[in-house]
Amino acid sequence: MDIKIFQFNPFQENTYVLSDDTGEAVIIDCGCLSSNEDERLTLYLTTEKLHVKHVLNTHLHLDHSFGNYMVAHTLGVLPEAHQADEFLIGQLIAQSQAFGIQGVIREQPLGGYLQEGDVISFGRTQLEVLHVPGHSPGSICFYCRAENLIFVGDVLFAGSIGRTDLPKGNYAELITGIQRKLLVLPDETIVYSGHGPTTTIGNERVNNPYL
């Protein structure tokens, strides 16, 4: 599987494009905000001749969903996320204003819901959905068992965990979810977070001061 990482918007959010040799792809956390960022993403898709099958959200905080409207109206692919985070769509514009975000911000309804145990397929690749709430009530992770890697959004970072002081965050729930759903994965599992560098499950199990 090929993994392209973009850093988008003022929050330096990681947007991921996953693809394989079939040319099918998924976008995880489409955070592009400016027209330049929109163009960078669409140029990559066009240049690599990728057909986007799914637009997936680990959660629906503003920095991870800015680009959902653009992708829906450019590619015709509606975003998918956990239903528990759907309330955040209606807060997108107000939250953007509160953070002083400039530009045209548009809300984009979901095209479908994802929940624990779902399997997302594209090309020869499968991603398993793990529900790990606490950063947000609908935070989910996408685990590729065949390649020992997982996309965790803002649940877990290198040496840190997601903040829980945002609406409907829950610290105890987050810690429990990480321990029961993520730290049980193989040590060599590569962790792709919503911000910052990659890490591994083994490294976080040993060195993360919050765990």
N, C-alpha and C positions, 0 to 999 in steps of 0.2 A: 504494500500500500504506500502511495506517495502522500506526504503531508506538507502542505504549504501553509506557512504561518504569516499572517498580516497583523501588524499592530495599528489599530485604528482609534480615532477620536481622542479627545483630551485626556481620557482615563488610561490611554495606552492598553486597551483591551486586546486580547489575542483572539483573532478570528481565524478559524481553521478551515481549509478546503482539503477534504480527503478524496482520493481517487485511486483507481487501480487500472490494470492493463486493459480493461474493457472500455474505458473512457467514461464510465459512470462515476458520479461524484456526489458528495454531500457537503453542505456548508454547516459548520457548527458556530453558533453565536455570531451572527452577522452584525458587526458593530460599525460598519462604515457610515460616516456622518456627512462629510463634505463631498462635493462633486468629484474632487480629485481622488478621494478614497473609493468612491463608486467606480470610477474609471479604472483604477488599479485592479480592483476585484474582477470587473467584467472583462478587462483586457486579458487577465490571466486565464479566465475560463475560455475565452475565445481562442487565444494562442495555443492552449493545450487541448483544444477541441473537446472540452468536457461537457457532459450532459448531466445537469444537476437533478438528482432524483428527490432529495429531501433537503429542507432547511430546518435544522435542529437547534433548539435552544436548551442549554443547561439550566437556564433560568431567565426571567424576563425583566431584570433590572435594566435601566435605560441604556447603559453602556454596552450591553450585550444584545440589544434589540433595535438599535437605531436603524440598521440597514434592512430590516424585515420588509418595510413598505417598498423600498426600491427593488429588492429582489423579487418580491411578489409581482410587481408591475412590469419588471423587465424580463424576468424568466418565466413568470406564470406559475411559480412554485410557492405555495403558502407555508408559513412557518408552523412548526409543531413544537409543543412544550407540555409540561405537566399542567393539568387543569387548576391546581392550587395556586399557580402563579398568574392566572389569567387576569385577576384584578389589577395587576401592575400595568396592563396595557392602557387602561383608562387614566393612569397617573403619569403617563410618559411625558406629555406636554408640560404639566405643572412641575414635575420633577426636573425637567430640562431647564425650565425658567428659574427654578430655585438654585440650580447649579450655575446659572449664567451661561448656559450653552447657546451659542449663536447658530443661526441657520434655520432652515425649514424642517420642522419635526412633524412627522405624520404617524399616527397610530395605525397598526396593521392587525386585524383580527387573525386568530389562529385558523389553520385549516384542519387541525386534528390534535388529539391529545395523546400524550405518551405517559406510560405508567410502568411501575416495577415489573420486570419480567418480559416486557416487549422486546422484540428483536427487529432491528432495522437492517434491511438488506439493500445493498447496491453493488452491482457487478458481482465479483466473487467474495465480497466482504460482508461480514455481519457484525453489528454492534448490539450489545445487550444493554438494556436500560436498568440502572440502579437508582432508586429513589433515596436521596440522602438529604433530608430537609434540615433546616436550622439557619443557614444563611438566608434562605427564603423558604417558604413552605413547600414550594414546588421544585426545589433544586434536584436535578438529576445528573447522573454521570453516564457516559457512553463507553462501555468496556469492549475492547476487541480481544477476545480470549486467544485467538489464533496467533496474534502478533504481540501479546503481552504488553498492551498499552491501554491507557484509559484517559478520557477527557473529562475533567472534573469541574469545570467552571470555576466558581469562587468557593467551593467547598474546602479545598486543600491547596496550599502553596508550599514552595520550598521553604521549610523552616517556619511555617505559619499556617493559620487556618482562616476561613472566611469570617468577616465581621458579622456580629449577630445583633447589632443595635439598630438595624433598619426595621421598617414595619414588618411585623410577624416573624422576626428572627427569634431564634431560640438556641442559646448556648449549649444547654444540656443535650438537646436533641441532636445538635450538630456533632458534638463529641461522640455520643453514642452511635450515630450513623457512621462516622468515620471508622470507629473501632470495629463495628460489626460488619460493615460492607466493604471497606477499602483495605484496612490493615490485615485482613485475612487473605488478600491476594498475594501471589508470589512476590518475593523480594525484588526480583528483576523487572517487575512491571513498571513501565515508563509512565510517568504522570504528566499530562499536559494540562496546565492550569489556565484560568481565565486572564491572568496577568503574570508577568515575570517568566523566569526560565523553567525548563522541565526539571523533574526530579525523579526519584524512584520510590516505590512503596517501602523497600528495605531501608532506604536512607531516612525517610520520614518516621518509620517505626522506631529507629534508634536515636535520631538527632533532633526531632521536632519537639521543642520545649513545651508545646501545648498538649502533647499527646503522651 
